[in-house]
Amino acid sequence: MLFRRKPKIDESGRVPVTGTQIEQARQRCLQIVKKRAAMSAGVAAIPLPGIDILSDATGFAVVVDEVNKEFGLTQKQIERLTPRLRRIAYEAAASVGGMMVGKMVTRRLIMGLFKRSAGKMAAKSTAKFVPLAGQLASAAIGYALFKKMGDQHVEACAKVARELEAAGKEEFGNESPMPVM
């Protein structure tokens, strides 16, 4: 399999609840995105039309799952929150445009996201037909597109986590707003 799902974080395990933990999770996630974007660029350089789109969709689904888990924002983790914090999590995700925060990631959702970037995807695929320079351009476009979308998701998750931290402090005082089971 091209992209294997390796569970980095146990869903019931640690969840970032303080500003420093959120920032550390953010930095780890940005590194995950960078690594996956480089993989995307490598696949985009292969002169076979269509393989890069399939690879990007699969790879991005893995990145979204890993980032959501890292921030404690998978659907299962959000459902463990108190009703008030759960509502805040979903409202915060909607306000930052984080359509994949706290959601089950499906191919349909990922393909919808890629359709928004259809022009860049078409340029990437078309560039492959020009020997060498086209492959390099395709790889560069693939890297930039994947990294931009991944970074946006990381920032959306970080913002949701910060809003949950603030709401949890109001509700629980200095105690953890998220259950760590």
Beta strands, then each sheet from edge to edge (+ up, - down):
end
